[in-house]
Amino acid sequence: MTPEAKVKKKVKEILTELGCYYVMPVTNGFGSSGAPDFLVCKEGKFIGVECKANGGKPTALQFKNLQNIIEAGGNAFVINEDNISTLPMLLGVSNYVSSDRTNIRKTFARIRLQQESENG
């Protein structure tokens, strides 16, 4: 099992334990590229969860989809092996990301700058 697959497995366990509704969109000729790994509904709130491992960062398209979710009023998280223990707290506190959008946008801006510098 790949490191990212292990993160996804743990996210599934947490979502199930917390009673969340979730789907994992399959990207193919008919799907939407860049969609988060998990589309979640918890207590009426829409949440996108992108899983990464080994310091991986969202691609530009994944980043754009996460940003679109936040701008539409939902929450979006990038979860990895280092922060997976925070997922229950993030899902259990209403509007956690919404109340701190400035910091989330700064994080997205930092990721975008890193991607731009890596891509030359």
N, CA, C and O atoms as CSV, one atom per row, in Angstrom:
chain,resi,resn,atom,element,x,y,z
A,1,MET,N,N,0.852,-1.183,0.000
A,1,MET,CA,C,0.000,0.000,0.000
A,1,MET,C,C,0.897,1.244,0.000
A,1,MET,O,O,1.850,1.339,0.773
A,2,THR,N,N,0.572,2.190,-0.880
A,2,THR,CA,C,1.369,3.422,-0.967
A,2,THR,C,C,1.127,4.289,0.275
A,2,THR,O,O,0.114,4.130,0.957
A,3,PRO,N,N,2.057,5.204,0.567
A,3,PRO,CA,C,1.837,6.102,1.710
A,3,PRO,C,C,0.531,6.902,1.585
A,3,PRO,O,O,-0.176,7.089,2.576
A,4,GLU,N,N,0.212,7.371,0.381
A,4,GLU,CA,C,-1.038,8.124,0.214
A,4,GLU,C,C,-2.255,7.226,0.407
A,4,GLU,O,O,-3.266,7.664,0.956
A,5,ALA,N,N,-2.168,5.990,-0.034
A,5,ALA,CA,C,-3.272,5.046,0.170
A,5,ALA,C,C,-3.500,4.799,1.655
A,5,ALA,O,O,-4.640,4.619,2.085
A,6,LYS,N,N,-2.434,4.789,2.438
A,6,LYS,CA,C,-2.569,4.630,3.891
A,6,LYS,C,C,-3.288,5.825,4.506
A,6,LYS,O,O,-4.114,5.664,5.404
A,7,VAL,N,N,-2.972,7.021,4.021
A,7,VAL,CA,C,-3.662,8.222,4.511
A,7,VAL,C,C,-5.142,8.136,4.153
A,7,VAL,O,O,-5.997,8.414,4.993
A,8,LYS,N,N,-5.453,7.753,2.912
A,8,LYS,CA,C,-6.848,7.638,2.485
A,8,LYS,C,C,-7.598,6.599,3.323
A,8,LYS,O,O,-8.756,6.810,3.683
A,9,LYS,N,N,-6.951,5.500,3.627
A,9,LYS,CA,C,-7.579,4.453,4.437
A,9,LYS,C,C,-7.935,4.994,5.815
A,9,LYS,O,O,-9.030,4.748,6.320
A,10,LYS,N,N,-7.017,5.725,6.416
A,10,LYS,CA,C,-7.266,6.294,7.749
A,10,LYS,C,C,-8.367,7.352,7.679
A,10,LYS,O,O,-9.203,7.424,8.580
A,11,VAL,N,N,-8.383,8.171,6.631
A,11,VAL,CA,C,-9.441,9.168,6.471
A,11,VAL,C,C,-10.796,8.467,6.375
A,11,VAL,O,O,-11.759,8.911,7.000
A,12,LYS,N,N,-10.888,7.376,5.602
A,12,LYS,CA,C,-12.141,6.614,5.500
A,12,LYS,C,C,-12.600,6.137,6.871
A,12,LYS,O,O,-13.780,6.234,7.211
A,13,GLU,N,N,-11.650,5.618,7.662
A,13,GLU,CA,C,-11.988,5.125,8.995
A,13,GLU,C,C,-12.548,6.250,9.868
A,13,GLU,O,O,-13.542,6.060,10.569
A,14,ILE,N,N,-11.912,7.412,9.824
A,14,ILE,CA,C,-12.353,8.548,10.628
A,14,ILE,C,C,-13.732,9.025,10.175
A,14,ILE,O,O,-14.614,9.258,11.001
A,15,LEU,N,N,-13.915,9.169,8.866
A,15,LEU,CA,C,-15.205,9.637,8.342
A,15,LEU,C,C,-16.331,8.680,8.727
A,15,LEU,O,O,-17.417,9.114,9.111
A,16,THR,N,N,-16.068,7.383,8.622
A,16,THR,CA,C,-17.066,6.371,8.990
A,16,THR,C,C,-17.377,6.441,10.475
A,16,THR,O,O,-18.542,6.420,10.874
A,17,GLU,N,N,-16.344,6.522,11.283
A,17,GLU,CA,C,-16.507,6.590,12.737
A,17,GLU,C,C,-17.331,7.809,13.161
A,17,GLU,O,O,-18.111,7.738,14.111
A,18,LEU,N,N,-17.153,8.927,12.449
A,18,LEU,CA,C,-17.856,10.162,12.784
A,18,LEU,C,C,-19.240,10.260,12.157
A,18,LEU,O,O,-19.952,11.241,12.370
A,19,GLY,N,N,-19.624,9.246,11.384
A,19,GLY,CA,C,-20.950,9.243,10.780
A,19,GLY,C,C,-21.111,10.213,9.628
A,19,GLY,O,O,-22.214,10.689,9.361
A,20,CYS,N,N,-20.024,10.507,8.948
A,20,CYS,CA,C,-20.061,11.416,7.803
A,20,CYS,C,C,-20.558,10.688,6.561
A,20,CYS,O,O,-20.322,9.492,6.392
A,21,TYR,N,N,-21.238,11.414,5.707
A,21,TYR,CA,C,-21.524,10.910,4.364
A,21,TYR,C,C,-20.332,11.329,3.508
A,21,TYR,O,O,-19.889,12.475,3.576
A,22,TYR,N,N,-19.811,10.399,2.699
A,22,TYR,CA,C,-18.710,10.772,1.809
A,22,TYR,C,C,-18.726,9.931,0.549
A,22,TYR,O,O,-19.242,8.814,0.524
A,23,VAL,N,N,-18.148,10.497,-0.491
A,23,VAL,CA,C,-17.887,9.780,-1.732
A,23,VAL,C,C,-16.459,10.095,-2.151
A,23,VAL,O,O,-15.899,11.139,-1.816
A,24,MET,N,N,-15.901,9.164,-2.886
A,24,MET,CA,C,-14.573,9.364,-3.461
A,24,MET,C,C,-14.750,9.422,-4.980
A,24,MET,O,O,-14.892,8.386,-5.629
A,25,PRO,N,N,-14.740,10.640,-5.548
A,25,PRO,CA,C,-14.968,10.760,-6.987
A,25,PRO,C,C,-13.885,10.048,-7.796
A,25,PRO,O,O,-12.697,10.117,-7.482
A,26,VAL,N,N,-14.327,9.373,-8.831
A,26,VAL,CA,C,-13.396,8.691,-9.731
A,26,VAL,C,C,-13.187,9.586,-10.940
A,26,VAL,O,O,-14.142,9.944,-11.630
A,27,THR,N,N,-11.944,9.945,-11.192
A,27,THR,CA,C,-11.648,10.775,-12.350
A,27,THR,C,C,-11.409,9.870,-13.555
A,27,THR,O,O,-10.514,9.024,-13.556
A,28,ASN,N,N,-12.228,10.071,-14.571
A,28,ASN,CA,C,-12.053,9.368,-15.847
A,28,ASN,C,C,-12.601,10.280,-16.930
A,28,ASN,O,O,-12.729,11.485,-16.710
A,29,GLY,N,N,-12.916,9.752,-18.056
A,29,GLY,CA,C,-13.413,10.570,-19.151
A,29,GLY,C,C,-14.683,11.339,-18.830
A,29,GLY,O,O,-14.985,12.342,-19.477
A,30,PHE,N,N,-15.429,10.873,-17.831
A,30,PHE,CA,C,-16.686,11.518,-17.482
A,30,PHE,C,C,-16.612,12.281,-16.167
A,30,PHE,O,O,-17.533,13.025,-15.831
A,31,GLY,N,N,-15.527,12.104,-15.420
A,31,GLY,CA,C,-15.405,12.744,-14.110
A,31,GLY,C,C,-14.831,14.138,-14.211
A,31,GLY,O,O,-14.561,14.646,-15.300
A,32,SER,N,N,-14.652,14.742,-13.060
A,32,SER,CA,C,-14.108,16.090,-12.977
A,32,SER,C,C,-12.676,16.019,-12.451
A,32,SER,O,O,-12.458,15.687,-11.286
A,33,SER,N,N,-11.718,16.324,-13.288
A,33,SER,CA,C,-10.314,16.272,-12.881
A,33,SER,C,C,-10.041,17.294,-11.789
A,33,SER,O,O,-10.577,18.402,-11.806
A,34,GLY,N,N,-9.207,16.905,-10.846
A,34,GLY,CA,C,-8.810,17.813,-9.779
A,34,GLY,C,C,-9.737,17.830,-8.588
A,34,GLY,O,O,-9.481,18.546,-7.620
A,35,ALA,N,N,-10.824,17.047,-8.634
A,35,ALA,CA,C,-11.733,16.991,-7.488
A,35,ALA,C,C,-10.984,16.402,-6.295
A,35,ALA,O,O,-10.119,15.544,-6.471
A,36,PRO,N,N,-11.310,16.858,-5.079
A,36,PRO,CA,C,-10.655,16.298,-3.895
A,36,PRO,C,C,-10.892,14.794,-3.785
A,36,PRO,O,O,-11.838,14.264,-4.368
A,37,ASP,N,N,-10.034,14.115,-3.041
A,37,ASP,CA,C,-10.153,12.665,-2.864
A,37,ASP,C,C,-11.463,12.277,-2.193
A,37,ASP,O,O,-12.030,11.228,-2.500
A,38,PHE,N,N,-11.950,13.114,-1.277
A,38,PHE,CA,C,-13.196,12.856,-0.569
A,38,PHE,C,C,-14.096,14.080,-0.649
A,38,PHE,O,O,-13.652,15.201,-0.400
A,39,LEU,N,N,-15.354,13.867,-0.995
A,39,LEU,CA,C,-16.388,14.892,-0.897
A,39,LEU,C,C,-17.268,14.457,0.265
A,39,LEU,O,O,-17.859,13.378,0.240
A,40,VAL,N,N,-17.348,15.297,1.273
A,40,VAL,CA,C,-17.927,14.914,2.557
A,40,VAL,C,C,-19.082,15.844,2.917
A,40,VAL,O,O,-19.061,17.035,2.605
A,41,CYS,N,N,-20.093,15.275,3.580
A,41,CYS,CA,C,-21.136,16.083,4.201
A,41,CYS,C,C,-21.178,15.701,5.674
A,41,CYS,O,O,-21.360,14.535,6.024
A,42,LYS,N,N,-21.007,16.700,6.527
A,42,LYS,CA,C,-21.038,16.497,7.979
A,42,LYS,C,C,-21.852,17.624,8.584
A,42,LYS,O,O,-21.489,18.796,8.476
A,43,GLU,N,N,-22.964,17.261,9.224
A,43,GLU,CA,C,-23.831,18.237,9.881
A,43,GLU,C,C,-24.235,19.363,8.927
A,43,GLU,O,O,-24.266,20.533,9.310
A,44,GLY,N,N,-24.545,18.993,7.680
A,44,GLY,CA,C,-25.011,19.958,6.702
A,44,GLY,C,C,-23.930,20.776,6.032
A,44,GLY,O,O,-24.239,21.651,5.223
A,45,LYS,N,N,-22.687,20.523,6.341
A,45,LYS,CA,C,-21.577,21.292,5.776
A,45,LYS,C,C,-20.875,20.461,4.703
A,45,LYS,O,O,-20.618,19.272,4.892
A,46,PHE,N,N,-20.571,21.100,3.581
A,46,PHE,CA,C,-19.848,20.457,2.483
A,46,PHE,C,C,-18.354,20.620,2.702
A,46,PHE,O,O,-17.878,21.721,2.978
A,47,ILE,N,N,-17.611,19.520,2.579
A,47,ILE,CA,C,-16.174,19.526,2.866
A,47,ILE,C,C,-15.437,18.740,1.782
A,47,ILE,O,O,-15.849,17.640,1.416
A,48,GLY,N,N,-14.364,19.301,1.280
A,48,GLY,CA,C,-13.475,18.594,0.369
A,48,GLY,C,C,-12.209,18.220,1.118
A,48,GLY,O,O,-11.620,19.056,1.802
A,49,VAL,N,N,-11.788,16.967,0.994
A,49,VAL,CA,C,-10.574,16.502,1.648
A,49,VAL,C,C,-9.634,15.935,0.596
A,49,VAL,O,O,-9.954,14.955,-0.078
A,50,GLU,N,N,-8.488,16.552,0.465
A,50,GLU,CA,C,-7.437,16.075,-0.437
A,50,GLU,C,C,-6.369,15.398,0.411
A,50,GLU,O,O,-5.888,15.977,1.385
A,51,CYS,N,N,-6.000,14.187,0.049
A,51,CYS,CA,C,-4.993,13.433,0.803
A,51,CYS,C,C,-3.646,13.497,0.095
A,51,CYS,O,O,-3.556,13.371,-1.127
A,52,LYS,N,N,-2.615,13.692,0.885
A,52,LYS,CA,C,-1.245,13.706,0.375
A,52,LYS,C,C,-0.358,12.944,1.350
A,52,LYS,O,O,-0.746,12.708,2.494
A,53,ALA,N,N,0.811,12.568,0.905
A,53,ALA,CA,C,1.778,11.890,1.765
A,53,ALA,C,C,3.184,12.331,1.377
A,53,ALA,O,O,3.414,12.851,0.286
A,54,ASN,N,N,4.096,12.114,2.280
A,54,ASN,CA,C,5.514,12.412,2.037
A,54,ASN,C,C,5.758,13.842,1.579
A,54,ASN,O,O,6.567,14.084,0.684
A,55,GLY,N,N,5.061,14.780,2.189
A,55,GLY,CA,C,5.277,16.189,1.852
A,55,GLY,C,C,4.655,16.626,0.546
A,55,GLY,O,O,4.944,17.720,0.060
A,56,GLY,N,N,3.802,15.788,-0.036
A,56,GLY,CA,C,3.166,16.136,-1.309
A,56,GLY,C,C,2.265,17.346,-1.178
A,56,GLY,O,O,1.683,17.587,-0.120
A,57,LYS,N,N,2.153,18.092,-2.234
A,57,LYS,CA,C,1.320,19.292,-2.286
A,57,LYS,C,C,0.234,19.094,-3.345
A,57,LYS,O,O,0.426,18.336,-4.296
A,58,PRO,N,N,-0.892,19.764,-3.185
A,58,PRO,CA,C,-1.929,19.680,-4.222
A,58,PRO,C,C,-1.403,20.222,-5.555
A,58,PRO,O,O,-0.606,21.159,-5.588
A,59,THR,N,N,-1.862,19.620,-6.639
A,59,THR,CA,C,-1.532,20.153,-7.956
A,59,THR,C,C,-2.272,21.478,-8.125
A,59,THR,O,O,-3.132,21.819,-7.313
A,60,ALA,N,N,-1.942,22.210,-9.159
A,60,ALA,CA,C,-2.614,23.486,-9.411
A,60,ALA,C,C,-4.118,23.282,-9.570
A,60,ALA,O,O,-4.907,24.081,-9.068
A,61,LEU,N,N,-4.518,22.225,-10.260
A,61,LEU,CA,C,-5.941,21.953,-10.471
A,61,LEU,C,C,-6.619,21.543,-9.160
A,61,LEU,O,O,-7.740,21.971,-8.885
A,62,GLN,N,N,-5.953,20.724,-8.358
A,62,GLN,CA,C,-6.500,20.345,-7.055
A,62,GLN,C,C,-6.635,21.579,-6.166
A,62,GLN,O,O,-7.647,21.764,-5.490
A,63,PHE,N,N,-5.616,22.405,-6.178
A,63,PHE,CA,C,-5.626,23.640,-5.398
A,63,PHE,C,C,-6.822,24.501,-5.799
A,63,PHE,O,O,-7.528,25.026,-4.938
A,64,LYS,N,N,-7.048,24.646,-7.093
A,64,LYS,CA,C,-8.153,25.463,-7.594
A,64,LYS,C,C,-9.501,24.907,-7.125
A,64,LYS,O,O,-10.386,25.668,-6.732
A,65,ASN,N,N,-9.655,23.592,-7.166
A,65,ASN,CA,C,-10.894,22.973,-6.699
A,65,ASN,C,C,-11.104,23.192,-5.206
A,65,ASN,O,O,-12.225,23.477,-4.782
A,66,LEU,N,N,-10.060,23.066,-4.404
A,66,LEU,CA,C,-10.168,23.314,-2.961
A,66,LEU,C,C,-10.537,24.773,-2.701
A,66,LEU,O,O,-11.370,25.071,-1.845
A,67,GLN,N,N,-9.917,25.661,-3.437
A,67,GLN,CA,C,-10.197,27.086,-3.297
A,67,GLN,C,C,-11.657,27.382,-3.693
A,67,GLN,O,O,-12.330,28.171,-3.030
A,68,ASN,N,N,-12.132,26.757,-4.756
A,68,ASN,CA,C,-13.519,26.955,-5.195
A,68,ASN,C,C,-14.513,26.492,-4.130
A,68,ASN,O,O,-15.549,27.126,-3.931
A,69,ILE,N,N,-14.204,25.397,-3.451
A,69,ILE,CA,C,-15.078,24.901,-2.388
A,69,ILE,C,C,-15.173,25.935,-1.265
A,69,ILE,O,O,-16.264,26.229,-0.775
A,70,ILE,N,N,-14.035,26.480,-0.863
A,70,ILE,CA,C,-14.023,27.489,0.200
A,70,ILE,C,C,-14.789,28.729,-0.237
A,70,ILE,O,O,-15.578,29.278,0.532
A,71,GLU,N,N,-14.562,29.172,-1.466
A,71,GLU,CA,C,-15.238,30.375,-1.954
A,71,GLU,C,C,-16.750,30.173,-2.077
A,71,GLU,O,O,-17.513,31.138,-2.022
A,72,ALA,N,N,-17.182,28.923,-2.244
A,72,ALA,CA,C,-18.610,28.617,-2.336
A,72,ALA,C,C,-19.236,28.419,-0.953
A,72,ALA,O,O,-20.431,28.143,-0.847
A,73,GLY,N,N,-18.439,28.559,0.100
A,73,GLY,CA,C,-18.966,28.460,1.460
A,73,GLY,C,C,-18.707,27.141,2.152
A,73,GLY,O,O,-19.132,26.947,3.291
A,74,GLY,N,N,-18.015,26.226,1.483
A,74,GLY,CA,C,-17.675,24.948,2.109
A,74,GLY,C,C,-16.331,25.017,2.807
A,74,GLY,O,O,-15.720,26.080,2.912
A,75,ASN,N,N,-15.892,23.891,3.271
A,75,ASN,CA,C,-14.580,23.766,3.899
A,75,ASN,C,C,-13.718,22.863,3.032
A,75,ASN,O,O,-14.232,22.004,2.316
A,76,ALA,N,N,-12.416,23.057,3.096
A,76,ALA,CA,C,-11.498,22.219,2.334
A,76,ALA,C,C,-10.229,22.032,3.135
A,76,ALA,O,O,-9.703,22.979,3.719
A,77,PHE,N,N,-9.740,20.803,3.159
A,77,PHE,CA,C,-8.545,20.470,3.918
A,77,PHE,C,C,-7.599,19.633,3.071
A,77,PHE,O,O,-8.035,18.850,2.228
A,78,VAL,N,N,-6.319,19.801,3.298
A,78,VAL,CA,C,-5.311,18.884,2.774
A,78,VAL,C,C,-4.832,18.093,3.978
A,78,VAL,O,O,-4.290,18.660,4.926
A,79,ILE,N,N,-5.031,16.784,3.937
A,79,ILE,CA,C,-4.692,15.909,5.060
A,79,ILE,C,C,-3.533,15.011,4.653
A,79,ILE,O,O,-3.511,14.455,3.555
A,80,ASN,N,N,-2.576,14.882,5.553
A,80,ASN,CA,C,-1.435,14.006,5.323
A,80,ASN,C,C,-1.136,13.226,6.589
A,80,ASN,O,O,-1.849,13.348,7.586
A,81,GLU,N,N,-0.079,12.421,6.548
A,81,GLU,CA,C,0.242,11.582,7.697
A,81,GLU,C,C,0.631,12.402,8.926
A,81,GLU,O,O,0.563,11.897,10.046
A,82,ASP,N,N,1.032,13.639,8.738
A,82,ASP,CA,C,1.439,14.481,9.864
A,82,ASP,C,C,0.267,15.183,10.546
A,82,ASP,O,O,0.346,15.486,11.736
A,83,ASN,N,N,-0.817,15.448,9.817
A,83,ASN,CA,C,-1.930,16.196,10.416
A,83,ASN,C,C,-3.237,15.415,10.468
A,83,ASN,O,O,-4.279,15.978,10.806
A,84,ILE,N,N,-3.198,14.134,10.139
A,84,ILE,CA,C,-4.432,13.347,10.081
A,84,ILE,C,C,-5.138,13.294,11.435
A,84,ILE,O,O,-6.360,13.154,11.488
A,85,SER,N,N,-4.393,13.402,12.514
A,85,SER,CA,C,-5.014,13.344,13.840
A,85,SER,C,C,-5.913,14.550,14.099
A,85,SER,O,O,-6.738,14.516,15.012
A,86,THR,N,N,-5.767,15.615,13.312
A,86,THR,CA,C,-6.617,16.802,13.495
A,86,THR,C,C,-7.940,16.691,12.745
A,86,THR,O,O,-8.834,17.508,12.968
A,87,LEU,N,N,-8.089,15.709,11.868
A,87,LEU,CA,C,-9.303,15.616,11.049
A,87,LEU,C,C,-10.586,15.547,11.880
A,87,LEU,O,O,-11.533,16.267,11.563
A,88,PRO,N,N,-10.668,14.719,12.924
A,88,PRO,CA,C,-11.914,14.711,13.702
A,88,PRO,C,C,-12.253,16.086,14.278
A,88,PRO,O,O,-13.419,16.482,14.285
A,89,MET,N,N,-11.261,16.805,14.753
A,89,MET,CA,C,-11.508,18.139,15.294
A,89,MET,C,C,-11.994,19.068,14.186
A,89,MET,O,O,-12.941,19.829,14.383
A,90,LEU,N,N,-11.356,19.009,13.033
A,90,LEU,CA,C,-11.754,19.877,11.926
A,90,LEU,C,C,-13.184,19.591,11.479
A,90,LEU,O,O,-13.928,20.510,11.139
A,91,LEU,N,N,-13.560,18.333,11.480
A,91,LEU,CA,C,-14.905,17.960,11.051
A,91,LEU,C,C,-15.948,18.192,12.142
A,91,LEU,O,O,-17.121,18.409,11.841
A,92,GLY,N,N,-15.533,18.148,13.393
A,92,GLY,CA,C,-16.473,18.227,14.499
A,92,GLY,C,C,-16.784,19.628,14.967
A,92,GLY,O,O,-17.741,19.821,15.717
A,93,VAL,N,N,-16.009,20.614,14.550
A,93,VAL,CA,C,-16.225,21.988,14.982
A,93,VAL,C,C,-16.869,22.742,13.833
A,93,VAL,O,O,-16.256,22.928,12.782
A,94,SER,N,N,-18.108,23.178,14.034
A,94,SER,CA,C,-18.840,23.870,12.973
A,94,SER,C,C,-18.085,25.097,12.492
A,94,SER,O,O,-17.593,25.892,13.294
A,95,ASN,N,N,-18.000,25.242,11.193
A,95,ASN,CA,C,-17.386,26.402,10.546
A,95,ASN,C,C,-15.941,26.650,10.966
A,95,ASN,O,O,-15.481,27.792,10.977
A,96,TYR,N,N,-15.235,25.593,11.308
A,96,TYR,CA,C,-13.843,25.762,11.752
A,96,TYR,C,C,-13.017,26.509,10.715
A,96,TYR,O,O,-12.336,27.481,11.041
A,97,VAL,N,N,-13.075,26.060,9.479
A,97,VAL,CA,C,-12.290,26.726,8.436
A,97,VAL,C,C,-12.908,28.070,8.086
A,97,VAL,O,O,-12.196,29.043,7.840
A,98,SER,N,N,-14.225,28.122,8.064
A,98,SER,CA,C,-14.887,29.364,7.692
A,98,SER,C,C,-14.512,30.506,8.617
A,98,SER,O,O,-14.408,31.648,8.168
A,99,SER,N,N,-14.307,30.231,9.890
A,99,SER,CA,C,-13.962,31.288,10.833
A,99,SER,C,C,-12.513,31.709,10.718
A,99,SER,O,O,-12.096,32.686,11.341
A,100,ASP,N,N,-11.741,30.979,9.923
A,100,ASP,CA,C,-10.312,31.271,9.818
A,100,ASP,C,C,-9.877,31.285,8.356
A,100,ASP,O,O,-8.787,30.815,8.030
A,101,ARG,N,N,-10.706,31.809,7.490
A,101,ARG,CA,C,-10.419,31.786,6.054
A,101,ARG,C,C,-9.173,32.567,5.686
A,101,ARG,O,O,-8.505,32.229,4.710
A,102,THR,N,N,-8.845,33.606,6.445
A,102,THR,CA,C,-7.652,34.382,6.129
A,102,THR,C,C,-6.422,33.489,6.174
A,102,THR,O,O,-5.587,33.528,5.271
A,103,ASN,N,N,-6.310,32.680,7.233
A,103,ASN,CA,C,-5.155,31.786,7.339
A,103,ASN,C,C,-5.174,30.711,6.260
A,103,ASN,O,O,-4.123,30.348,5.732
A,104,ILE,N,N,-6.362,30.194,5.924
A,104,ILE,CA,C,-6.453,29.189,4.872
A,104,ILE,C,C,-6.014,29.794,3.543
A,104,ILE,O,O,-5.266,29.164,2.796
A,105,ARG,N,N,-6.468,31.001,3.243
A,105,ARG,CA,C,-6.077,31.641,1.985
A,105,ARG,C,C,-4.573,31.913,1.954
A,105,ARG,O,O,-3.940,31.778,0.907
A,106,LYS,N,N,-4.001,32.292,3.092
A,106,LYS,CA,C,-2.548,32.490,3.144
A,106,LYS,C,C,-1.832,31.176,2.865
A,106,LYS,O,O,-0.820,31.148,2.164
A,107,THR,N,N,-2.368,30.082,3.421
A,107,THR,CA,C,-1.764,28.768,3.174
A,107,THR,C,C,-1.846,28.424,1.697
A,107,THR,O,O,-0.861,27.975,1.111
A,108,PHE,N,N,-3.031,28.634,1.077
A,108,PHE,CA,C,-3.174,28.358,-0.347
A,108,PHE,C,C,-2.229,29.237,-1.162
A,108,PHE,O,O,-1.623,28.766,-2.124
A,109,ALA,N,N,-2.099,30.507,-0.788
A,109,ALA,CA,C,-1.191,31.408,-1.507
A,109,ALA,C,C,0.240,30.902,-1.406
A,109,ALA,O,O,0.982,30.931,-2.388
A,110,ARG,N,N,0.629,30.441,-0.226
A,110,ARG,CA,C,1.989,29.918,-0.032
A,110,ARG,C,C,2.210,28.669,-0.892
A,110,ARG,O,O,3.261,28.521,-1.516
A,111,ILE,N,N,1.218,27.773,-0.924
A,111,ILE,CA,C,1.330,26.562,-1.751
A,111,ILE,C,C,1.462,26.954,-3.220
A,111,ILE,O,O,2.290,26.400,-3.942
A,112,ARG,N,N,0.640,27.914,-3.661
A,112,ARG,CA,C,0.697,28.345,-5.057
A,112,ARG,C,C,2.063,28.924,-5.394
A,112,ARG,O,O,2.612,28.617,-6.452
A,113,LEU,N,N,2.619,29.746,-4.528
A,113,LEU,CA,C,3.952,30.315,-4.762
A,113,LEU,C,C,5.008,29.223,-4.835
A,113,LEU,O,O,5.912,29.285,-5.668
A,114,GLN,N,N,4.896,28.220,-3.963
A,114,GLN,CA,C,5.836,27.107,-3.999
A,114,GLN,C,C,5.729,26.353,-5.314
A,114,GLN,O,O,6.741,25.993,-5.914
A,115,GLN,N,N,4.499,26.115,-5.763
A,115,GLN,CA,C,4.299,25.400,-7.026
A,115,GLN,C,C,4.860,26.191,-8.196
A,115,GLN,O,O,5.508,25.630,-9.079
A,116,GLU,N,N,4.609,27.497,-8.201
A,116,GLU,CA,C,5.114,28.342,-9.285
A,116,GLU,C,C,6.642,28.346,-9.320
A,116,GLU,O,O,7.239,28.294,-10.395
A,117,SER,N,N,7.270,28.405,-8.154
A,117,SER,CA,C,8.735,28.426,-8.126
A,117,SER,C,C,9.309,27.075,-8.531
A,117,SER,O,O,10.371,27.016,-9.150
A,118,GLU,N,N,8.612,25.980,-8.187
A,118,GLU,CA,C,9.074,24.641,-8.573
A,118,GLU,C,C,8.910,24.414,-10.074
A,118,GLU,O,O,9.716,23.720,-10.692
A,119,ASN,N,N,7.862,25.003,-10.659
A,119,ASN,CA,C,7.575,24.809,-12.080
A,119,ASN,C,C,8.331,25.790,-12.969
A,119,ASN,O,O,8.227,25.736,-14.194
A,120,GLY,N,N,9.085,26.679,-12.349
A,120,GLY,CA,C,9.965,27.565,-13.088
A,120,GLY,C,C,9.364,28.784,-13.592
A,120,GLY,O,O,10.043,29.589,-14.229
